[in-house]
Structures are given as structure tokens and as C-alpha cells.
Amino acid sequence: MLEKRKTSRPNVVWRGAIKIGEGKIVAAKVINVSESGLMFECMLPVELQKEYEFMMEVPGIHQAAEAHQVRCRVKILHTILSEGIYRIGAMARPENGSSFSLF
């Protein structure tokens, strides 16, 4: 399979949450991340091409317990339902408009 991404996406296992609607926050699990996007899993569907508020807990480099909350906006690019879980690929950008880089 030919890889079309501009940057690699290391595999991770981070807790996250997506705001689906007014007052409706759904738990998510981030499974890979890059400078411009991420893939996550959640139990509810999301709309393609729609933007959502997203939060993830990024573990500290030296101490995993020193997690940092990263808030961003995600634009949904694709979604696949597999065994009752939605696997979702999205472009991501911080809420403050700066570049999205964890590395």
C-alpha cells in the first residue's frame, strides 16, 4: 500500500474526548498522531467534513503521569465502523490557531 501522508503518524494510546453536540461529550482513544492530524476511536458516529472540539491527554516525556491536556479542533476526513467502534481520521489544529506540533 502506498503511503500518501506527508508526515508519519506514530502509534499511541492516549485518552481523549470529542464534543458531539451541545453538552454531549464522548470518550475517545487516540491511536496515532502527527503534526497535522490524528486517528481516534469512539463509540458514536461523527459527520464527515464537520469540525468538532476535541481534547486529548498527552503523557509527559519523562513521567507518563504528568499528562498535558491538548485542546484542538478536528475536521473529520474519514470514518470506519468496525466491531461496534468507529475509527476516525481527522485533521487537527489547536483552538488558539497556532501550529499543531507535539514533537
C-alpha positions as CSV (number, residue, x, y, z in Angstrom):
1,M,0.0,0.0,0.0
2,L,1.3,3.4,-1.0
3,E,1.5,5.9,1.9
4,K,0.1,9.3,1.0
5,R,0.7,11.2,4.3
6,K,3.2,14.0,4.4
7,T,4.4,13.0,7.9
8,S,4.4,9.7,9.7
9,R,1.9,9.1,12.5
10,P,3.4,7.2,15.4
11,N,1.1,4.8,17.2
12,V,0.0,6.0,20.6
13,V,-2.7,5.1,23.2
14,W,-4.0,8.3,24.7
15,R,-7.3,9.2,26.3
16,G,-9.4,11.8,24.5
17,A,-12.9,13.2,24.3
18,I,-14.9,14.7,21.4
19,K,-17.8,17.1,21.8
20,I,-20.5,15.7,19.6
21,G,-23.3,18.1,20.4
22,E,-24.3,20.7,23.0
23,G,-23.4,19.2,26.3
24,K,-22.6,15.8,24.7
25,I,-19.0,14.7,25.3
26,V,-18.0,11.2,24.2
27,A,-14.8,9.3,25.3
28,A,-12.3,8.6,22.7
29,K,-9.0,6.8,22.3
30,V,-6.3,8.4,20.2
31,I,-4.4,5.7,18.3
32,N,-2.0,7.7,16.2
33,V,-1.0,11.3,15.8
34,S,1.1,13.6,13.6
35,E,1.7,17.4,13.2
36,S,-1.5,17.8,11.2
37,G,-3.8,15.0,12.2
38,L,-4.8,12.1,14.3
39,M,-6.8,8.9,14.3
40,F,-9.0,8.0,17.1
41,E,-11.7,5.6,18.1
42,C,-15.1,6.3,19.8
43,M,-18.5,4.6,20.3
44,L,-20.6,7.2,18.4
45,P,-20.6,8.3,14.7
46,V,-19.5,11.7,13.6
47,E,-20.3,13.6,10.4
48,L,-17.7,13.7,7.5
49,Q,-16.1,17.1,6.8
50,K,-17.6,18.6,10.0
51,E,-15.4,20.2,12.7
52,Y,-15.6,19.2,16.4
53,E,-13.9,20.3,19.6
54,F,-11.5,17.6,20.7
55,M,-9.3,17.1,23.8
56,M,-6.6,14.5,24.4
57,E,-4.3,13.8,27.3
58,V,-0.7,13.7,26.1
59,P,1.6,11.9,28.6
60,G,4.7,13.6,29.8
61,I,8.0,12.7,28.2
62,H,9.7,11.6,31.4
63,Q,6.7,10.8,33.6
64,A,3.5,9.4,32.0
65,A,1.6,10.6,35.0
66,E,2.4,14.2,34.0
67,A,-0.2,14.3,31.3
68,H,-1.0,17.5,29.4
69,Q,-4.4,18.3,28.1
70,V,-4.3,19.4,24.5
71,R,-7.5,21.0,23.1
72,C,-8.0,21.3,19.4
73,R,-10.5,21.4,16.6
74,V,-10.7,18.3,14.4
75,K,-12.1,18.1,10.9
76,I,-13.4,14.6,10.1
77,L,-11.8,13.1,6.9
78,H,-12.9,9.5,7.1
79,T,-14.7,7.1,9.4
80,I,-15.0,3.3,9.5
81,L,-17.3,1.2,11.7
82,S,-15.5,-1.9,12.8
83,E,-16.8,-4.3,15.5
84,G,-19.0,-1.6,17.1
85,I,-16.3,1.1,17.3
86,Y,-15.8,4.0,14.9
87,R,-12.3,4.5,13.7
88,I,-12.0,8.2,12.7
89,G,-9.3,10.0,10.8
90,A,-9.1,13.8,11.2
91,M,-7.1,16.9,10.5
92,A,-6.3,18.7,13.8
93,R,-5.4,22.3,14.8
94,P,-5.1,23.8,18.2
95,E,-8.0,26.1,19.3
96,N,-5.6,29.0,19.6
97,G,-4.8,28.8,15.9
98,S,-1.1,28.0,16.3
99,S,0.6,25.1,14.5
100,F,-0.3,21.6,15.8
101,S,3.0,20.0,16.8
102,L,3.7,17.6,19.7
103,F,7.2,16.8,18.6
